[in-house]
Amino acid sequence: MQKANKHIDLEYLKQISNGSNEFVFQMITVFTDEIPGEVENLEKHLKNKDWKSLRATAHKMKPSFSFMGVKQLEEMVHSVEEFAEGKQDQLPSVIENIRTITAEVVTELQEEKKKFM
């Protein structure tokens, strides 16, 4: 079977759902509703050079990426946390990558949701 999704791996989410498609659907919905706004917050904190808020927002996003099996984004937000402590010059490109990949992840998850409707 060919893997259709480029970024997500919902195995962990399905495992913790105990077979509840409703739980999986709800978690996907929360992710697609909230994470794009969190990416905007990252950008806002970067623009304002608010490193503490930037770090906190990145930290808050990690579990969401874990649940959706998006290891790449999990690693990127971890980098944001670290770079906020002293390598701020690297943040714009990392946050731009987070924005791009998050948009792709949201599209993949919206397709995934259709399977539960």
Biopython code that builds the backbone (N, CA, C, O; Angstrom):
import numpy as np
from Bio.PDB.StructureBuilder import StructureBuilder

atoms = [
    (1, "MET", "N", (0.843, -1.188, 0.000)),
    (1, "MET", "CA", (0.000, 0.000, 0.000)),
    (1, "MET", "C", (0.882, 1.243, 0.000)),
    (1, "MET", "O", (1.806, 1.359, 0.806)),
    (2, "GLN", "N", (0.596, 2.152, -0.893)),
    (2, "GLN", "CA", (1.379, 3.385, -0.993)),
    (2, "GLN", "C", (0.923, 4.362, 0.080)),
    (2, "GLN", "O", (-0.273, 4.532, 0.317)),
    (3, "LYS", "N", (1.881, 4.995, 0.718)),
    (3, "LYS", "CA", (1.571, 5.970, 1.750)),
    (3, "LYS", "C", (1.204, 7.291, 1.080)),
    (3, "LYS", "O", (2.031, 7.906, 0.407)),
    (4, "ALA", "N", (-0.038, 7.718, 1.269)),
    (4, "ALA", "CA", (-0.528, 8.926, 0.616)),
    (4, "ALA", "C", (-0.045, 10.194, 1.314)),
    (4, "ALA", "O", (0.156, 11.223, 0.669)),
    (5, "ASN", "N", (0.139, 10.121, 2.618)),
    (5, "ASN", "CA", (0.512, 11.305, 3.377)),
    (5, "ASN", "C", (2.016, 11.514, 3.385)),
    (5, "ASN", "O", (2.793, 10.582, 3.594)),
    (6, "LYS", "N", (2.402, 12.745, 3.156)),
    (6, "LYS", "CA", (3.804, 13.106, 3.097)),
    (6, "LYS", "C", (4.392, 13.348, 4.489)),
    (6, "LYS", "O", (5.556, 13.038, 4.742)),
    (7, "HIS", "N", (3.578, 13.903, 5.387)),
    (7, "HIS", "CA", (4.101, 14.333, 6.678)),
    (7, "HIS", "C", (3.517, 13.605, 7.886)),
    (7, "HIS", "O", (4.229, 13.331, 8.853)),
    (8, "ILE", "N", (2.227, 13.293, 7.832)),
    (8, "ILE", "CA", (1.579, 12.774, 9.034)),
    (8, "ILE", "C", (1.667, 11.248, 9.142)),
    (8, "ILE", "O", (1.766, 10.530, 8.147)),
    (9, "ASP", "N", (1.627, 10.794, 10.389)),
    (9, "ASP", "CA", (1.561, 9.366, 10.687)),
    (9, "ASP", "C", (0.644, 9.241, 11.899)),
    (9, "ASP", "O", (1.056, 9.513, 13.026)),
    (10, "LEU", "N", (-0.585, 8.834, 11.665)),
    (10, "LEU", "CA", (-1.598, 8.831, 12.716)),
    (10, "LEU", "C", (-1.611, 7.555, 13.558)),
    (10, "LEU", "O", (-2.538, 7.340, 14.338)),
    (11, "GLU", "N", (-0.600, 6.717, 13.409)),
    (11, "GLU", "CA", (-0.582, 5.461, 14.167)),
    (11, "GLU", "C", (-0.650, 5.686, 15.676)),
    (11, "GLU", "O", (-1.422, 5.021, 16.366)),
    (12, "TYR", "N", (0.143, 6.607, 16.185)),
    (12, "TYR", "CA", (0.146, 6.881, 17.625)),
    (12, "TYR", "C", (-1.224, 7.391, 18.067)),
    (12, "TYR", "O", (-1.755, 6.945, 19.084)),
    (13, "LEU", "N", (-1.793, 8.320, 17.311)),
    (13, "LEU", "CA", (-3.107, 8.871, 17.637)),
    (13, "LEU", "C", (-4.161, 7.764, 17.654)),
    (13, "LEU", "O", (-4.998, 7.705, 18.555)),
    (14, "LYS", "N", (-4.111, 6.891, 16.654)),
    (14, "LYS", "CA", (-5.080, 5.784, 16.595)),
    (14, "LYS", "C", (-4.876, 4.831, 17.770)),
    (14, "LYS", "O", (-5.838, 4.287, 18.314)),
    (15, "GLN", "N", (-3.630, 4.637, 18.152)),
    (15, "GLN", "CA", (-3.304, 3.753, 19.267)),
    (15, "GLN", "C", (-3.889, 4.298, 20.579)),
    (15, "GLN", "O", (-4.496, 3.546, 21.343)),
    (16, "ILE", "N", (-3.711, 5.592, 20.842)),
    (16, "ILE", "CA", (-4.223, 6.147, 22.100)),
    (16, "ILE", "C", (-5.727, 6.389, 22.074)),
    (16, "ILE", "O", (-6.328, 6.661, 23.113)),
    (17, "SER", "N", (-6.334, 6.295, 20.906)),
    (17, "SER", "CA", (-7.773, 6.521, 20.791)),
    (17, "SER", "C", (-8.588, 5.299, 21.223)),
    (17, "SER", "O", (-9.807, 5.386, 21.367)),
    (18, "ASN", "N", (-7.918, 4.163, 21.430)),
    (18, "ASN", "CA", (-8.612, 2.902, 21.763)),
    (18, "ASN", "C", (-9.722, 2.594, 20.765)),
    (18, "ASN", "O", (-10.803, 2.138, 21.138)),
    (19, "GLY", "N", (-9.439, 2.849, 19.494)),
    (19, "GLY", "CA", (-10.396, 2.511, 18.438)),
    (19, "GLY", "C", (-11.505, 3.524, 18.242)),
    (19, "GLY", "O", (-12.429, 3.281, 17.465)),
    (20, "SER", "N", (-11.436, 4.648, 18.925)),
    (20, "SER", "CA", (-12.481, 5.662, 18.803)),
    (20, "SER", "C", (-12.188, 6.587, 17.629)),
    (20, "SER", "O", (-11.320, 7.456, 17.705)),
    (21, "ASN", "N", (-12.927, 6.385, 16.545)),
    (21, "ASN", "CA", (-12.777, 7.271, 15.383)),
    (21, "ASN", "C", (-13.178, 8.698, 15.740)),
    (21, "ASN", "O", (-12.634, 9.659, 15.196)),
    (22, "GLU", "N", (-14.133, 8.828, 16.657)),
    (22, "GLU", "CA", (-14.583, 10.148, 17.088)),
    (22, "GLU", "C", (-13.429, 10.916, 17.759)),
    (22, "GLU", "O", (-13.252, 12.113, 17.532)),
    (23, "PHE", "N", (-12.659, 10.213, 18.578)),
    (23, "PHE", "CA", (-11.504, 10.834, 19.243)),
    (23, "PHE", "C", (-10.484, 11.299, 18.203)),
    (23, "PHE", "O", (-9.988, 12.423, 18.275)),
    (24, "VAL", "N", (-10.175, 10.436, 17.243)),
    (24, "VAL", "CA", (-9.216, 10.782, 16.192)),
    (24, "VAL", "C", (-9.725, 11.998, 15.426)),
    (24, "VAL", "O", (-8.973, 12.939, 15.172)),
    (25, "PHE", "N", (-11.000, 11.974, 15.060)),
    (25, "PHE", "CA", (-11.613, 13.082, 14.323)),
    (25, "PHE", "C", (-11.504, 14.378, 15.123)),
    (25, "PHE", "O", (-11.141, 15.418, 14.572)),
    (26, "GLN", "N", (-11.817, 14.321, 16.424)),
    (26, "GLN", "CA", (-11.764, 15.515, 17.275)),
    (26, "GLN", "C", (-10.344, 16.056, 17.396)),
    (26, "GLN", "O", (-10.138, 17.268, 17.338)),
    (27, "MET", "N", (-9.379, 15.184, 17.560)),
    (27, "MET", "CA", (-7.981, 15.612, 17.682)),
    (27, "MET", "C", (-7.502, 16.278, 16.383)),
    (27, "MET", "O", (-6.803, 17.290, 16.417)),
    (28, "ILE", "N", (-7.884, 15.702, 15.253)),
    (28, "ILE", "CA", (-7.525, 16.299, 13.959)),
    (28, "ILE", "C", (-8.177, 17.680, 13.834)),
    (28, "ILE", "O", (-7.544, 18.631, 13.376)),
    (29, "THR", "N", (-9.433, 17.779, 14.241)),
    (29, "THR", "CA", (-10.154, 19.052, 14.161)),
    (29, "THR", "C", (-9.480, 20.118, 15.025)),
    (29, "THR", "O", (-9.287, 21.251, 14.582)),
    (30, "VAL", "N", (-9.127, 19.758, 16.243)),
    (30, "VAL", "CA", (-8.451, 20.709, 17.130)),
    (30, "VAL", "C", (-7.140, 21.170, 16.491)),
    (30, "VAL", "O", (-6.822, 22.359, 16.494)),
    (31, "PHE", "N", (-6.391, 20.224, 15.951)),
    (31, "PHE", "CA", (-5.115, 20.562, 15.316)),
    (31, "PHE", "C", (-5.330, 21.535, 14.163)),
    (31, "PHE", "O", (-4.684, 22.581, 14.107)),
    (32, "THR", "N", (-6.232, 21.199, 13.242)),
    (32, "THR", "CA", (-6.424, 22.032, 12.049)),
    (32, "THR", "C", (-7.019, 23.395, 12.391)),
    (32, "THR", "O", (-6.815, 24.364, 11.659)),
    (33, "ASP", "N", (-7.757, 23.472, 13.505)),
    (33, "ASP", "CA", (-8.333, 24.750, 13.929)),
    (33, "ASP", "C", (-7.317, 25.632, 14.647)),
    (33, "ASP", "O", (-7.330, 26.851, 14.478)),
    (34, "GLU", "N", (-6.436, 25.031, 15.446)),
    (34, "GLU", "CA", (-5.589, 25.818, 16.344)),
    (34, "GLU", "C", (-4.154, 26.032, 15.867)),
    (34, "GLU", "O", (-3.594, 27.107, 16.081)),
    (35, "ILE", "N", (-3.557, 25.045, 15.233)),
    (35, "ILE", "CA", (-2.130, 25.143, 14.911)),
    (35, "ILE", "C", (-1.808, 26.273, 13.921)),
    (35, "ILE", "O", (-0.788, 26.938, 14.103)),
    (36, "PRO", "N", (-2.612, 26.523, 12.894)),
    (36, "PRO", "CA", (-2.277, 27.669, 12.024)),
    (36, "PRO", "C", (-2.185, 28.986, 12.799)),
    (36, "PRO", "O", (-1.343, 29.827, 12.484)),
    (37, "GLY", "N", (-3.033, 29.172, 13.800)),
    (37, "GLY", "CA", (-2.969, 30.371, 14.638)),
    (37, "GLY", "C", (-1.703, 30.403, 15.476)),
    (37, "GLY", "O", (-1.129, 31.467, 15.710)),
    (38, "GLU", "N", (-1.269, 29.229, 15.930)),
    (38, "GLU", "CA", (-0.030, 29.157, 16.710)),
    (38, "GLU", "C", (1.182, 29.500, 15.827)),
    (38, "GLU", "O", (2.139, 30.120, 16.290)),
    (39, "VAL", "N", (1.128, 29.091, 14.560)),
    (39, "VAL", "CA", (2.208, 29.456, 13.631)),
    (39, "VAL", "C", (2.236, 30.980, 13.474)),
    (39, "VAL", "O", (3.310, 31.583, 13.440)),
    (40, "GLU", "N", (1.053, 31.602, 13.378)),
    (40, "GLU", "CA", (0.989, 33.064, 13.300)),
    (40, "GLU", "C", (1.581, 33.691, 14.557)),
    (40, "GLU", "O", (2.262, 34.714, 14.487)),
    (41, "ASN", "N", (1.317, 33.067, 15.715)),
    (41, "ASN", "CA", (1.900, 33.572, 16.967)),
    (41, "ASN", "C", (3.419, 33.493, 16.939)),
    (41, "ASN", "O", (4.101, 34.411, 17.395)),
    (42, "LEU", "N", (3.950, 32.391, 16.402)),
    (42, "LEU", "CA", (5.408, 32.281, 16.272)),
    (42, "LEU", "C", (5.950, 33.457, 15.470)),
    (42, "LEU", "O", (6.930, 34.093, 15.858)),
    (43, "GLU", "N", (5.294, 33.735, 14.340)),
    (43, "GLU", "CA", (5.740, 34.821, 13.473)),
    (43, "GLU", "C", (5.640, 36.172, 14.171)),
    (43, "GLU", "O", (6.527, 37.015, 14.035)),
    (44, "LYS", "N", (4.559, 36.373, 14.918)),
    (44, "LYS", "CA", (4.358, 37.629, 15.640)),
    (44, "LYS", "C", (5.451, 37.800, 16.711)),
    (44, "LYS", "O", (6.034, 38.877, 16.843)),
    (45, "HIS", "N", (5.718, 36.740, 17.465)),
    (45, "HIS", "CA", (6.741, 36.816, 18.517)),
    (45, "HIS", "C", (8.122, 37.044, 17.915)),
    (45, "HIS", "O", (8.938, 37.766, 18.488)),
    (46, "LEU", "N", (8.386, 36.440, 16.774)),
    (46, "LEU", "CA", (9.664, 36.656, 16.085)),
    (46, "LEU", "C", (9.790, 38.131, 15.685)),
    (46, "LEU", "O", (10.808, 38.775, 15.939)),
    (47, "LYS", "N", (8.743, 38.642, 15.061)),
    (47, "LYS", "CA", (8.751, 40.036, 14.604)),
    (47, "LYS", "C", (8.975, 40.992, 15.786)),
    (47, "LYS", "O", (9.690, 41.986, 15.670)),
    (48, "ASN", "N", (8.345, 40.667, 16.928)),
    (48, "ASN", "CA", (8.444, 41.520, 18.121)),
    (48, "ASN", "C", (9.686, 41.226, 18.961)),
    (48, "ASN", "O", (9.914, 41.862, 19.989)),
    (49, "LYS", "N", (10.485, 40.254, 18.513)),
    (49, "LYS", "CA", (11.671, 39.821, 19.262)),
    (49, "LYS", "C", (11.329, 39.440, 20.708)),
    (49, "LYS", "O", (12.089, 39.694, 21.643)),
    (50, "ASP", "N", (10.152, 38.820, 20.848)),
    (50, "ASP", "CA", (9.688, 38.355, 22.157)),
    (50, "ASP", "C", (10.105, 36.892, 22.304)),
    (50, "ASP", "O", (9.311, 35.978, 22.085)),
    (51, "TRP", "N", (11.351, 36.698, 22.675)),
    (51, "TRP", "CA", (11.938, 35.355, 22.685)),
    (51, "TRP", "C", (11.269, 34.438, 23.704)),
    (51, "TRP", "O", (11.129, 33.239, 23.464)),
    (52, "LYS", "N", (10.859, 34.991, 24.829)),
    (52, "LYS", "CA", (10.209, 34.165, 25.855)),
    (52, "LYS", "C", (8.868, 33.613, 25.347)),
    (52, "LYS", "O", (8.581, 32.426, 25.505)),
    (53, "SER", "N", (8.062, 34.469, 24.744)),
    (53, "SER", "CA", (6.769, 34.022, 24.199)),
    (53, "SER", "C", (6.964, 33.082, 23.012)),
    (53, "SER", "O", (6.216, 32.120, 22.839)),
    (54, "LEU", "N", (7.979, 33.373, 22.197)),
    (54, "LEU", "CA", (8.290, 32.519, 21.053)),
    (54, "LEU", "C", (8.610, 31.105, 21.546)),
    (54, "LEU", "O", (8.091, 30.115, 21.030)),
    (55, "ARG", "N", (9.461, 31.043, 22.539)),
    (55, "ARG", "CA", (9.866, 29.750, 23.102)),
    (55, "ARG", "C", (8.658, 29.010, 23.695)),
    (55, "ARG", "O", (8.501, 27.806, 23.490)),
    (56, "ALA", "N", (7.811, 29.736, 24.428)),
    (56, "ALA", "CA", (6.631, 29.134, 25.055)),
    (56, "ALA", "C", (5.646, 28.611, 24.010)),
    (56, "ALA", "O", (5.081, 27.529, 24.172)),
    (57, "THR", "N", (5.442, 29.375, 22.947)),
    (57, "THR", "CA", (4.527, 28.950, 21.882)),
    (57, "THR", "C", (5.061, 27.692, 21.195)),
    (57, "THR", "O", (4.310, 26.748, 20.948)),
    (58, "ALA", "N", (6.338, 27.685, 20.892)),
    (58, "ALA", "CA", (6.946, 26.507, 20.256)),
    (58, "ALA", "C", (6.799, 25.285, 21.160)),
    (58, "ALA", "O", (6.475, 24.193, 20.692)),
    (59, "HIS", "N", (7.037, 25.474, 22.444)),
    (59, "HIS", "CA", (6.939, 24.362, 23.396)),
    (59, "HIS", "C", (5.509, 23.811, 23.441)),
    (59, "HIS", "O", (5.300, 22.599, 23.506)),
    (60, "LYS", "N", (4.545, 24.708, 23.405)),
    (60, "LYS", "CA", (3.130, 24.332, 23.461)),
    (60, "LYS", "C", (2.709, 23.523, 22.224)),
    (60, "LYS", "O", (1.793, 22.703, 22.294)),
    (61, "MET", "N", (3.382, 23.761, 21.100)),
    (61, "MET", "CA", (3.001, 23.103, 19.848)),
    (61, "MET", "C", (3.512, 21.660, 19.753)),
    (61, "MET", "O", (2.944, 20.850, 19.021)),
    (62, "LYS", "N", (4.564, 21.343, 20.477)),
    (62, "LYS", "CA", (5.200, 20.023, 20.335)),
    (62, "LYS", "C", (4.248, 18.846, 20.509)),
    (62, "LYS", "O", (4.268, 17.938, 19.678)),
    (63, "PRO", "N", (3.409, 18.816, 21.554)),
    (63, "PRO", "CA", (2.513, 17.653, 21.696)),
    (63, "PRO", "C", (1.568, 17.473, 20.510)),
    (63, "PRO", "O", (1.265, 16.347, 20.117)),
    (64, "SER", "N", (1.104, 18.587, 19.944)),
    (64, "SER", "CA", (0.193, 18.497, 18.789)),
    (64, "SER", "C", (0.877, 17.799, 17.623)),
    (64, "SER", "O", (0.281, 16.956, 16.954)),
    (65, "PHE", "N", (2.133, 18.159, 17.387)),
    (65, "PHE", "CA", (2.872, 17.528, 16.298)),
    (65, "PHE", "C", (3.143, 16.055, 16.615)),
    (65, "PHE", "O", (3.138, 15.212, 15.718)),
    (66, "SER", "N", (3.377, 15.753, 17.886)),
    (66, "SER", "CA", (3.586, 14.357, 18.300)),
    (66, "SER", "C", (2.348, 13.514, 18.006)),
    (66, "SER", "O", (2.447, 12.428, 17.434)),
    (67, "PHE", "N", (1.187, 14.023, 18.399)),
    (67, "PHE", "CA", (-0.057, 13.275, 18.197)),
    (67, "PHE", "C", (-0.306, 12.990, 16.731)),
    (67, "PHE", "O", (-0.828, 11.930, 16.384)),
    (68, "MET", "N", (0.059, 13.920, 15.867)),
    (68, "MET", "CA", (-0.171, 13.758, 14.430)),
    (68, "MET", "C", (1.000, 13.055, 13.744)),
    (68, "MET", "O", (0.984, 12.858, 12.529)),
    (69, "GLY", "N", (1.999, 12.684, 14.514)),
    (69, "GLY", "CA", (3.130, 11.950, 13.964)),
    (69, "GLY", "C", (3.966, 12.758, 12.996)),
    (69, "GLY", "O", (4.531, 12.206, 12.052)),
    (70, "VAL", "N", (4.053, 14.065, 13.220)),
    (70, "VAL", "CA", (4.812, 14.934, 12.328)),
    (70, "VAL", "C", (6.167, 15.207, 12.978)),
    (70, "VAL", "O", (6.398, 16.274, 13.547)),
    (71, "LYS", "N", (7.041, 14.231, 12.881)),
    (71, "LYS", "CA", (8.359, 14.309, 13.530)),
    (71, "LYS", "C", (9.150, 15.521, 13.070)),
    (71, "LYS", "O", (9.819, 16.171, 13.873)),
    (72, "GLN", "N", (9.079, 15.827, 11.791)),
    (72, "GLN", "CA", (9.830, 16.945, 11.219)),
    (72, "GLN", "C", (9.466, 18.265, 11.923)),
    (72, "GLN", "O", (10.347, 19.052, 12.267)),
    (73, "LEU", "N", (8.171, 18.497, 12.130)),
    (73, "LEU", "CA", (7.747, 19.730, 12.785)),
    (73, "LEU", "C", (8.070, 19.698, 14.279)),
    (73, "LEU", "O", (8.388, 20.725, 14.879)),
    (74, "GLU", "N", (7.984, 18.523, 14.861)),
    (74, "GLU", "CA", (8.350, 18.371, 16.273)),
    (74, "GLU", "C", (9.807, 18.822, 16.468)),
    (74, "GLU", "O", (10.124, 19.557, 17.404)),
    (75, "GLU", "N", (10.668, 18.371, 15.577)),
    (75, "GLU", "CA", (12.088, 18.734, 15.648)),
    (75, "GLU", "C", (12.283, 20.232, 15.381)),
    (75, "GLU", "O", (13.119, 20.874, 16.017)),
    (76, "MET", "N", (11.513, 20.782, 14.446)),
    (76, "MET", "CA", (11.652, 22.206, 14.126)),
    (76, "MET", "C", (11.241, 23.095, 15.287)),
    (76, "MET", "O", (11.925, 24.073, 15.591)),
    (77, "VAL", "N", (10.120, 22.764, 15.948)),
    (77, "VAL", "CA", (9.715, 23.618, 17.076)),
    (77, "VAL", "C", (10.688, 23.457, 18.243)),
    (77, "VAL", "O", (10.877, 24.383, 19.032)),
    (78, "HIS", "N", (11.297, 22.294, 18.347)),
    (78, "HIS", "CA", (12.346, 22.119, 19.350)),
    (78, "HIS", "C", (13.519, 23.047, 19.021)),
    (78, "HIS", "O", (14.092, 23.662, 19.921)),
    (79, "SER", "N", (13.872, 23.150, 17.758)),
    (79, "SER", "CA", (14.931, 24.069, 17.328)),
    (79, "SER", "C", (14.566, 25.514, 17.648)),
    (79, "SER", "O", (15.418, 26.292, 18.079)),
    (80, "VAL", "N", (13.303, 25.873, 17.438)),
    (80, "VAL", "CA", (12.859, 27.233, 17.747)),
    (80, "VAL", "C", (13.083, 27.521, 19.226)),
    (80, "VAL", "O", (13.567, 28.591, 19.595)),
    (81, "GLU", "N", (12.725, 26.552, 20.070)),
    (81, "GLU", "CA", (12.947, 26.723, 21.511)),
    (81, "GLU", "C", (14.425, 27.004, 21.799)),
    (81, "GLU", "O", (14.758, 27.919, 22.552)),
    (82, "GLU", "N", (15.296, 26.213, 21.193)),
    (82, "GLU", "CA", (16.735, 26.371, 21.424)),
    (82, "GLU", "C", (17.263, 27.686, 20.841)),
    (82, "GLU", "O", (18.023, 28.397, 21.497)),
    (83, "PHE", "N", (16.859, 28.005, 19.609)),
    (83, "PHE", "CA", (17.363, 29.197, 18.938)),
    (83, "PHE", "C", (16.881, 30.477, 19.627)),
    (83, "PHE", "O", (17.556, 31.505, 19.563)),
    (84, "ALA", "N", (15.726, 30.420, 20.281)),
    (84, "ALA", "CA", (15.211, 31.589, 20.995)),
    (84, "ALA", "C", (16.146, 31.981, 22.141)),
    (84, "ALA", "O", (16.095, 33.100, 22.651)),
    (85, "GLU", "N", (17.001, 31.033, 22.531)),
    (85, "GLU", "CA", (17.941, 31.278, 23.618)),
    (85, "GLU", "C", (19.243, 31.906, 23.159)),
    (85, "GLU", "O", (20.105, 32.188, 23.992)),
    (86, "GLY", "N", (19.421, 32.136, 21.856)),
    (86, "GLY", "CA", (20.679, 32.762, 21.473)),
    (86, "GLY", "C", (21.057, 32.704, 20.013)),
    (86, "GLY", "O", (22.035, 33.335, 19.611)),
    (87, "LYS", "N", (20.317, 31.968, 19.206)),
    (87, "LYS", "CA", (20.638, 31.903, 17.776)),
    (87, "LYS", "C", (19.465, 32.464, 16.978)),
    (87, "LYS", "O", (18.986, 31.852, 16.024)),
    (88, "GLN", "N", (19.020, 33.639, 17.393)),
    (88, "GLN", "CA", (17.810, 34.213, 16.796)),
    (88, "GLN", "C", (17.923, 34.430, 15.289)),
    (88, "GLN", "O", (16.906, 34.458, 14.597)),
    (89, "ASP", "N", (19.139, 34.584, 14.768)),
    (89, "ASP", "CA", (19.313, 34.807, 13.328)),
    (89, "ASP", "C", (18.844, 33.611, 12.506)),
    (89, "ASP", "O", (18.554, 33.750, 11.317)),
    (90, "GLN", "N", (18.770, 32.453, 13.123)),
    (90, "GLN", "CA", (18.330, 31.248, 12.404)),
    (90, "GLN", "C", (16.812, 31.059, 12.454)),
    (90, "GLN", "O", (16.264, 30.225, 11.732)),
    (91, "LEU", "N", (16.146, 31.822, 13.293)),
    (91, "LEU", "CA", (14.707, 31.630, 13.485)),
    (91, "LEU", "C", (13.843, 31.933, 12.263)),
    (91, "LEU", "O", (12.923, 31.163, 11.989)),
    (92, "PRO", "N", (14.085, 33.013, 11.510)),
    (92, "PRO", "CA", (13.175, 33.295, 10.386)),
    (92, "PRO", "C", (13.028, 32.130, 9.411)),
    (92, "PRO", "O", (11.913, 31.811, 8.999)),
    (93, "SER", "N", (14.123, 31.497, 9.039)),
    (93, "SER", "CA", (14.016, 30.402, 8.066)),
    (93, "SER", "C", (13.333, 29.176, 8.681)),
    (93, "SER", "O", (12.562, 28.495, 8.004)),
    (94, "VAL", "N", (13.606, 28.892, 9.943)),
    (94, "VAL", "CA", (12.957, 27.739, 10.598)),
    (94, "VAL", "C", (11.455, 27.976, 10.696)),
    (94, "VAL", "O", (10.662, 27.078, 10.416)),
    (95, "ILE", "N", (11.068, 29.177, 11.092)),
    (95, "ILE", "CA", (9.641, 29.475, 11.239)),
    (95, "ILE", "C", (8.950, 29.489, 9.879)),
    (95, "ILE", "O", (7.793, 29.080, 9.778)),
    (96, "GLU", "N", (9.624, 29.943, 8.846)),
    (96, "GLU", "CA", (9.051, 29.888, 7.491)),
    (96, "GLU", "C", (8.830, 28.433, 7.069)),
    (96, "GLU", "O", (7.805, 28.112, 6.467)),
    (97, "ASN", "N", (9.777, 27.562, 7.379)),
    (97, "ASN", "CA", (9.610, 26.133, 7.082)),
    (97, "ASN", "C", (8.455, 25.532, 7.877)),
    (97, "ASN", "O", (7.695, 24.712, 7.361)),
    (98, "ILE", "N", (8.330, 25.944, 9.134)),
    (98, "ILE", "CA", (7.208, 25.462, 9.949)),
    (98, "ILE", "C", (5.895, 25.872, 9.305)),
    (98, "ILE", "O", (4.966, 25.068, 9.224)),
    (99, "ARG", "N", (5.810, 27.121, 8.845)),
    (99, "ARG", "CA", (4.579, 27.607, 8.194)),
    (99, "ARG", "C", (4.249, 26.759, 6.963)),
    (99, "ARG", "O", (3.114, 26.310, 6.799)),
    (100, "THR", "N", (5.230, 26.547, 6.111)),
    (100, "THR", "CA", (5.021, 25.801, 4.866)),
    (100, "THR", "C", (4.573, 24.363, 5.147)),
    (100, "THR", "O", (3.593, 23.885, 4.576)),
    (101, "ILE", "N", (5.290, 23.699, 6.016)),
    (101, "ILE", "CA", (4.977, 22.289, 6.296)),
    (101, "ILE", "C", (3.655, 22.172, 7.043)),
    (101, "ILE", "O", (2.886, 21.243, 6.794)),
    (102, "THR", "N", (3.380, 23.103, 7.956)),
    (102, "THR", "CA", (2.103, 23.066, 8.679)),
    (102, "THR", "C", (0.936, 23.182, 7.709)),
    (102, "THR", "O", (-0.073, 22.494, 7.868)),
    (103, "ALA", "N", (1.061, 24.044, 6.709)),
    (103, "ALA", "CA", (-0.011, 24.181, 5.711)),
    (103, "ALA", "C", (-0.237, 22.851, 4.987)),
    (103, "ALA", "O", (-1.379, 22.465, 4.736)),
    (104, "GLU", "N", (0.846, 22.158, 4.653)),
    (104, "GLU", "CA", (0.730, 20.850, 3.990)),
    (104, "GLU", "C", (0.107, 19.826, 4.934)),
    (104, "GLU", "O", (-0.716, 19.011, 4.518)),
    (105, "VAL", "N", (0.501, 19.869, 6.201)),
    (105, "VAL", "CA", (-0.040, 18.938, 7.199)),
    (105, "VAL", "C", (-1.539, 19.163, 7.374)),
    (105, "VAL", "O", (-2.307, 18.203, 7.442)),
    (106, "VAL", "N", (-1.954, 20.418, 7.447)),
    (106, "VAL", "CA", (-3.382, 20.726, 7.600)),
    (106, "VAL", "C", (-4.167, 20.172, 6.413)),
    (106, "VAL", "O", (-5.248, 19.612, 6.597)),
    (107, "THR", "N", (-3.638, 20.320, 5.206)),
    (107, "THR", "CA", (-4.299, 19.773, 4.019)),
    (107, "THR", "C", (-4.404, 18.250, 4.119)),
    (107, "THR", "O", (-5.457, 17.679, 3.835)),
    (108, "GLU", "N", (-3.318, 17.598, 4.520)),
    (108, "GLU", "CA", (-3.340, 16.137, 4.672)),
    (108, "GLU", "C", (-4.372, 15.713, 5.711)),
    (108, "GLU", "O", (-5.106, 14.747, 5.506)),
    (109, "LEU", "N", (-4.424, 16.435, 6.822)),
    (109, "LEU", "CA", (-5.359, 16.077, 7.891)),
    (109, "LEU", "C", (-6.803, 16.312, 7.469)),
    (109, "LEU", "O", (-7.690, 15.549, 7.853)),
    (110, "GLN", "N", (-7.049, 17.352, 6.688)),
    (110, "GLN", "CA", (-8.415, 17.586, 6.207)),
    (110, "GLN", "C", (-8.859, 16.450, 5.290)),
    (110, "GLN", "O", (-10.025, 16.057, 5.303)),
    (111, "GLU", "N", (-7.933, 15.929, 4.501)),
    (111, "GLU", "CA", (-8.242, 14.755, 3.672)),
    (111, "GLU", "C", (-8.509, 13.540, 4.560)),
    (111, "GLU", "O", (-9.426, 12.758, 4.306)),
    (112, "GLU", "N", (-7.700, 13.398, 5.594)),
    (112, "GLU", "CA", (-7.837, 12.272, 6.531)),
    (112, "GLU", "C", (-9.199, 12.316, 7.235)),
    (112, "GLU", "O", (-9.828, 11.280, 7.447)),
    (113, "LYS", "N", (-9.636, 13.501, 7.587)),
    (113, "LYS", "CA", (-10.921, 13.665, 8.287)),
    (113, "LYS", "C", (-12.087, 13.121, 7.466)),
    (113, "LYS", "O", (-13.058, 12.606, 8.021)),
    (114, "LYS", "N", (-11.987, 13.237, 6.152)),
    (114, "LYS", "CA", (-13.067, 12.777, 5.273)),
    (114, "LYS", "C", (-13.325, 11.291, 5.449)),
    (114, "LYS", "O", (-14.436, 10.817, 5.215)),
    (115, "LYS", "N", (-12.298, 10.555, 5.861)),
    (115, "LYS", "CA", (-12.441, 9.109, 6.065)),
    (115, "LYS", "C", (-13.327, 8.800, 7.269)),
    (115, "LYS", "O", (-13.870, 7.701, 7.383)),
    (116, "PHE", "N", (-13.471, 9.780, 8.170)),
    (116, "PHE", "CA", (-14.247, 9.560, 9.384)),
    (116, "PHE", "C", (-15.656, 10.130, 9.303)),
    (116, "PHE", "O", (-16.429, 10.026, 10.256)),
    (117, "MET", "N", (-15.987, 10.730, 8.168)),
    (117, "MET", "CA", (-17.316, 11.357, 8.030)),
    (117, "MET", "C", (-18.316, 10.371, 7.476)),
    (117, "MET", "O", (-19.483, 10.714, 7.290)),
]
sb = StructureBuilder()
sb.init_structure("model")
sb.init_model(0)
sb.init_chain("A")
sb.init_seg("    ")
for serial, (resi, resn, name, xyz) in enumerate(atoms, 1):
    if name == "N":
        sb.init_residue(resn, " ", resi, " ")
    sb.init_atom(name, np.array(xyz, "f"), 0.0, 1.0, " ", f" {name:<3s}", serial, name[0])
structure = sb.get_structure()
